[in-house]
Amino acid sequence: MHWYALSQTTGMATLCASEQDARREAPAYDRLYPRAAPHIATQLVPADLVRAALPVNAADPEDPELYRLAELLGMTPNA
């Protein structure tokens, strides 16, 4: 998987050469693009892989964080 410097404000992702590069670039981007800060070093994962790894009860509203992830992946009745 590739590493990215990701703006948590705009969602803009910049491909980096390595994890070390992404971790170095994220704070640099905070300084260069303060209106898009904060930036984080992250890997993007195909949604199908996440969907396949989720438990069957992922759409259980008793676990709000898991339910929100299931909702984002289109696995809830409201999706």
Z-matrix of the N, CA and C atoms (Angstrom, degrees):
N
C 1 1.447
C 2 1.530 1 109.36
N 3 1.295 2 115.61 1 147.99
C 4 1.467 3 121.79 2 179.56
C 5 1.516 4 110.56 3 -85.47
N 6 1.316 5 116.16 4 158.42
C 7 1.458 6 123.12 5 175.77
C 8 1.517 7 109.17 6 -106.49
N 9 1.342 8 115.16 7 146.34
C 10 1.455 9 122.41 8 -177.65
C 11 1.521 10 110.25 9 -135.15
N 12 1.332 11 116.23 10 153.83
C 13 1.453 12 122.81 11 164.43
C 14 1.527 13 104.12 12 -98.87
N 15 1.320 14 116.73 13 119.01
C 16 1.459 15 122.30 14 -171.87
C 17 1.516 16 111.36 15 -117.51
N 18 1.325 17 116.35 16 130.38
C 19 1.461 18 121.27 17 173.26
C 20 1.521 19 108.27 18 -80.04
N 21 1.335 20 116.63 19 122.25
C 22 1.459 21 119.92 20 177.72
C 23 1.519 22 111.35 21 -78.45
N 24 1.321 23 117.57 22 -7.02
C 25 1.458 24 121.97 23 178.47
C 26 1.524 25 111.59 24 -91.67
N 27 1.336 26 115.88 25 -48.12
C 28 1.463 27 120.15 26 -174.79
C 29 1.519 28 113.81 27 -102.68
N 30 1.332 29 116.73 28 -19.41
C 31 1.466 30 120.71 29 -176.07
C 32 1.509 31 113.50 30 83.23
N 33 1.322 32 117.24 31 2.09
C 34 1.462 33 121.37 32 179.27
C 35 1.520 34 109.59 33 -69.84
N 36 1.323 35 116.30 34 128.93
C 37 1.466 36 121.46 35 -178.90
C 38 1.522 37 109.68 36 -117.58
N 39 1.331 38 115.53 37 136.55
C 40 1.454 39 121.83 38 177.40
C 41 1.524 40 108.40 39 -114.85
N 42 1.320 41 116.94 40 122.97
C 43 1.463 42 121.86 41 178.74
C 44 1.522 43 109.55 42 -65.75
N 45 1.329 44 115.50 43 133.08
C 46 1.462 45 121.67 44 179.50
C 47 1.528 46 109.72 45 -115.49
N 48 1.310 47 115.99 46 163.97
C 49 1.460 48 121.33 47 -176.73
C 50 1.524 49 112.81 48 -74.75
N 51 1.347 50 116.91 49 -28.25
C 52 1.462 51 121.10 50 -175.76
C 53 1.525 52 109.08 51 -162.87
N 54 1.327 53 116.09 52 175.42
C 55 1.469 54 120.02 53 175.44
C 56 1.528 55 109.94 54 -61.44
N 57 1.326 56 116.08 55 -43.95
C 58 1.458 57 120.16 56 179.97
C 59 1.530 58 110.78 57 -59.70
N 60 1.319 59 117.09 58 -42.11
C 61 1.452 60 122.06 59 178.40
C 62 1.532 61 110.50 60 -62.18
N 63 1.330 62 117.15 61 -45.46
C 64 1.468 63 120.96 62 -179.37
C 65 1.525 64 111.02 63 -63.53
N 66 1.332 65 116.28 64 -41.20
C 67 1.474 66 120.01 65 179.21
C 68 1.527 67 111.69 66 -67.26
N 69 1.306 68 117.58 67 -30.24
C 70 1.462 69 121.48 68 177.15
C 71 1.531 70 110.91 69 -77.07
N 72 1.331 71 116.28 70 -39.34
C 73 1.456 72 120.52 71 -176.04
C 74 1.539 73 113.67 72 -73.98
N 75 1.335 74 117.59 73 -33.26
C 76 1.468 75 119.97 74 -176.25
C 77 1.533 76 112.23 75 -54.98
N 78 1.335 77 120.27 76 -52.97
C 79 1.464 78 118.68 77 178.28
C 80 1.532 79 113.15 78 -68.07
N 81 1.340 80 116.20 79 -30.12
C 82 1.466 81 118.92 80 176.82
C 83 1.522 82 109.73 81 -64.82
N 84 1.334 83 116.89 82 -39.93
C 85 1.471 84 120.45 83 178.33
C 86 1.516 85 111.31 84 -67.22
N 87 1.348 86 117.58 85 -31.43
C 88 1.470 87 119.64 86 175.03
C 89 1.520 88 110.35 87 -58.99
N 90 1.341 89 115.91 88 -39.50
C 91 1.464 90 119.69 89 179.34
C 92 1.524 91 111.71 90 -75.00
N 93 1.330 92 116.98 91 -40.21
C 94 1.466 93 120.78 92 -178.15
C 95 1.528 94 112.79 93 -73.28
N 96 1.323 95 116.49 94 -36.44
C 97 1.469 96 121.76 95 -175.73
C 98 1.530 97 109.69 96 -128.95
N 99 1.334 98 117.72 97 68.29
C 100 1.459 99 120.19 98 -174.06
C 101 1.528 100 113.88 99 -61.84
N 102 1.311 101 117.96 100 -28.06
C 103 1.472 102 119.91 101 179.63
C 104 1.527 103 111.83 102 -72.58
N 105 1.337 104 117.12 103 -16.54
C 106 1.464 105 121.51 104 177.86
C 107 1.534 106 111.63 105 -102.34
N 108 1.343 107 116.79 106 2.26
C 109 1.471 108 120.61 107 -179.84
C 110 1.533 109 109.67 108 -71.73
N 111 1.302 110 117.36 109 155.40
C 112 1.455 111 128.68 110 2.85
C 113 1.523 112 111.88 111 -86.12
N 114 1.307 113 114.69 112 153.89
C 115 1.462 114 122.66 113 175.28
C 116 1.521 115 108.31 114 -109.31
N 117 1.318 116 116.80 115 146.53
C 118 1.459 117 122.00 116 177.55
C 119 1.523 118 109.70 117 -130.88
N 120 1.321 119 115.46 118 156.53
C 121 1.467 120 121.52 119 172.31
C 122 1.529 121 106.10 120 -89.88
N 123 1.327 122 116.68 121 128.06
C 124 1.463 123 119.37 122 -176.16
C 125 1.516 124 111.33 123 -153.26
N 126 1.313 125 114.67 124 166.10
C 127 1.455 126 121.84 125 170.45
C 128 1.525 127 107.44 126 -112.84
N 129 1.309 128 116.57 127 143.53
C 130 1.459 129 121.24 128 175.86
C 131 1.523 130 107.83 129 -98.41
N 132 1.306 131 115.73 130 137.91
C 133 1.456 132 121.90 131 -177.31
C 134 1.524 133 108.55 132 -119.97
N 135 1.324 134 118.65 133 135.73
C 136 1.463 135 120.23 134 176.88
C 137 1.532 136 111.06 135 -57.65
N 138 1.317 137 116.62 136 133.15
C 139 1.467 138 121.79 137 -177.64
C 140 1.525 139 112.00 138 -57.27
N 141 1.326 140 118.65 139 -33.89
C 142 1.463 141 120.87 140 179.54
C 143 1.529 142 112.05 141 -61.09
N 144 1.339 143 116.68 142 -36.20
C 145 1.465 144 119.81 143 177.88
C 146 1.526 145 111.26 144 -67.60
N 147 1.328 146 116.64 145 -40.26
C 148 1.462 147 120.69 146 178.69
C 149 1.526 148 109.70 147 -67.47
N 150 1.326 149 115.76 148 -45.35
C 151 1.469 150 120.94 149 -179.57
C 152 1.530 151 110.45 150 -58.19
N 153 1.324 152 116.98 151 -42.39
C 154 1.466 153 121.44 152 -178.96
C 155 1.525 154 111.74 153 -68.17
N 156 1.330 155 117.08 154 -27.96
C 157 1.464 156 120.68 155 -177.46
C 158 1.525 157 113.44 156 -87.29
N 159 1.329 158 117.50 157 -13.98
C 160 1.464 159 119.96 158 -178.45
C 161 1.522 160 111.22 159 -72.31
N 162 1.329 161 116.73 160 147.01
C 163 1.464 162 119.08 161 176.86
C 164 1.524 163 110.99 162 -67.83
N 165 1.306 164 115.30 163 159.60
C 166 1.469 165 120.79 164 -178.60
C 167 1.520 166 111.14 165 -59.38
N 168 1.323 167 117.28 166 -33.85
C 169 1.460 168 120.75 167 -177.92
C 170 1.529 169 112.87 168 -88.78
N 171 1.311 170 118.08 169 24.08
C 172 1.463 171 121.68 170 -177.92
C 173 1.519 172 112.81 171 -59.72
N 174 1.316 173 117.75 172 -26.18
C 175 1.466 174 120.89 173 -178.31
C 176 1.531 175 111.71 174 -88.02
N 177 1.325 176 117.87 175 19.40
C 178 1.461 177 122.29 176 179.07
C 179 1.523 178 109.34 177 -77.94
N 180 1.346 179 118.56 178 114.86
C 181 1.462 180 120.97 179 -177.56
C 182 1.534 181 113.65 180 -65.17
N 183 1.328 182 118.38 181 -8.68
C 184 1.464 183 121.28 182 177.95
C 185 1.534 184 111.71 183 -68.92
N 186 1.316 185 117.52 184 -21.04
C 187 1.468 186 121.92 185 177.90
C 188 1.530 187 106.71 186 -114.94
N 189 1.337 188 118.38 187 91.45
C 190 1.474 189 121.07 188 -172.56
C 191 1.525 190 115.04 189 -58.37
N 192 1.346 191 117.72 190 -37.37
C 193 1.466 192 119.25 191 -178.83
C 194 1.525 193 111.10 192 -69.33
N 195 1.311 194 116.38 193 -44.77
C 196 1.458 195 120.99 194 178.72
C 197 1.530 196 109.99 195 -66.30
N 198 1.324 197 116.51 196 -39.12
C 199 1.466 198 120.92 197 178.98
C 200 1.527 199 110.13 198 -62.75
N 201 1.344 200 117.29 199 -42.03
C 202 1.472 201 120.39 200 179.78
C 203 1.522 202 110.89 201 -63.25
N 204 1.345 203 116.75 202 -40.57
C 205 1.458 204 120.03 203 177.15
C 206 1.522 205 110.36 204 -63.34
N 207 1.331 206 117.17 205 -44.69
C 208 1.466 207 121.12 206 178.20
C 209 1.526 208 110.18 207 -61.14
N 210 1.325 209 116.11 208 -38.47
C 211 1.471 210 120.94 209 178.88
C 212 1.517 211 110.69 210 -63.27
N 213 1.332 212 116.66 211 -44.54
C 214 1.479 213 121.15 212 179.32
C 215 1.525 214 111.84 213 -62.72
N 216 1.339 215 115.95 214 -29.90
C 217 1.469 216 120.70 215 -178.25
C 218 1.526 217 111.99 216 -91.72
N 219 1.332 218 117.23 217 5.24
C 220 1.452 219 119.88 218 177.67
C 221 1.504 220 113.61 219 74.50
N 222 1.335 221 117.81 220 30.38
C 223 1.458 222 121.33 221 -176.67
C 224 1.533 223 112.93 222 -107.59
N 225 1.328 224 117.20 223 12.79
C 226 1.469 225 120.13 224 -179.55
C 227 1.525 226 109.02 225 -112.66
N 228 1.337 227 117.20 226 160.89
C 229 1.471 228 119.82 227 179.10
C 230 1.521 229 113.13 228 -59.31
N 231 1.338 230 117.77 229 -28.32
C 232 1.477 231 121.43 230 -177.72
C 233 1.531 232 113.13 231 -86.03
N 234 1.305 233 116.84 232 -7.64
C 235 1.481 234 120.10 233 -174.83
C 236 1.506 235 112.08 234 -75.18
